[in-house]
Amino acid sequence: MRSAECAVAALDGYQELHHDCRQTKDIPLPHGGGLVLVRRCTCPCHTQIAGAS
């Protein structure tokens, strides 16, 4: 699922919003036994960011 920023960035003229996405990794639920509170954004633009390290 895409973040709100990346969903809008898919529209013409809003591509710069990809840089505003903050969902770059999963956020686990505290004491949730592996449950994820917020999943990372699945937008392909993040694969470039992860490979840059």
Disulfide bonds with the S-S distance in Angstrom:
none
